Amino acid sequence: MVGSGIGAERGILIRSGEAIQTFKDVKVMVLDKTGTITRGEPKLTDAVTVEGVEESRLLTLAASIENASEHPIARAIVEGAREREIKIKEVSDFRSTGARGVSGKVDGESVLIGNRRLLEEEGVTGLESLDKTMGELEEKGRTVVIVATEGQALGLVAVADTLKEESVEAIRGMHKLGLHVVMITGDNERAARAVATEVGIDEVQAGVLPEGKVDAIRELQKRYGDHVAMVGDGINDAPALKQANVGIAIGAGADVAIEAADVTLVRGELSGVVEAMHLSQATFSKIVQNLIWASGYNIAAIPLAAAGLLHPMIGVIAMTASSLSVIGNSLLLKRQFT
Ligand SMILES: [Mg+2]
C-alpha cells in the first residue's frame, strides 16, 4: 500500500500488489517505438535549398501550399514554418495528386511539392543537386519532399517523428539497472535503426506486425524467462502488454492499452519506468524486513509465553509492538522517495 501510494504521487499507477513484486525481477524491457520512445507525430526537421535560394522563400511556398492540405506531413510543414515565423500566403488552384504531391499557385507563381518521382515526371530540373542531401536524410529515417516552382527545384523539406525529450535519459537509466532494452516496431529496418542508434537500444525488432508483438514477447520469455516487461501506448500493443510479465501503458495512450497494463505512467514519460523499478525494489526489501521483524517477535515470544515465562500483559505489548514496527518501517519507505 505504501509503495503504490508513493507511485501514485509520482504519476505511476500500479494496479496490483503482484506487479510491484514482479517488477523488481524484470530483466528485459521491451519498448514500442511510435508514441512511446517518440512523440508519435511528425515535425519539420530540415529545410535545404539549392544554391541562391533563401530558406524563407522555400518555407513560405511550401507552407502556403501545404496549408491547404490535411495530411499529417503537410500539417507538420505548416506548423514548423509558423514556429520559424514564416508568413503563410494565399493559395489558388490547389490540387492534390493523390499521395504523391500537391500543387497550387502562390503570388501567381506555380508551385509543385512532392516526391522525387513525381517531380521527375513533371519535368522539374535541378533535382540532381538535392540527391545527396536527400539520401542522407532518408538514411536517418526522415520523409523528404521536394519543392519546385516554375519547373525548377528550389529545395527540400524533411519531416520526422521526433524523440520525446526524456527518452535518451530514461533508456540510460534502464541500462544502469542492468536491463536489456529491446525496441519493437512495425516500421522498416532503416527508420527503426535510426531511432534505436539515437537512443541507445540494445536490440531492434523491426517490421513487426501488430499481431506479431505478442509472439515477440513470447520469444523473449523463452530466452530470458518470465522477466519481460513491455511499454506501449497503442491499441495494437494491448495483447503484448497482457502477455508481458509486467505490462506498462503510457498514460496518453489508448484506453485499451491502459486496460491491459499492470502499470500506467500517467505523465506519459519513459522515465517513469526507471522510477517504478526503483520503487518495486525498495518496496520488496521493505516486505522482507517486515517479515523478519514480525516473525522475530513471534519466534522469541511464543515459546516464552508457552512456557509460562512471559506475563500476558507483556505478550499484548509485544504483539502490538510487532504490528507497529511493521507499519512504521513501511512508512519509512516514503523517506527514501522524497
Ligand atoms: Mg505506439
Residues whose N, C-alpha, C, O or C-beta is under 5 A from the ligand:
A	BS01	MG	D32 T34 G35 T36 D233 G234
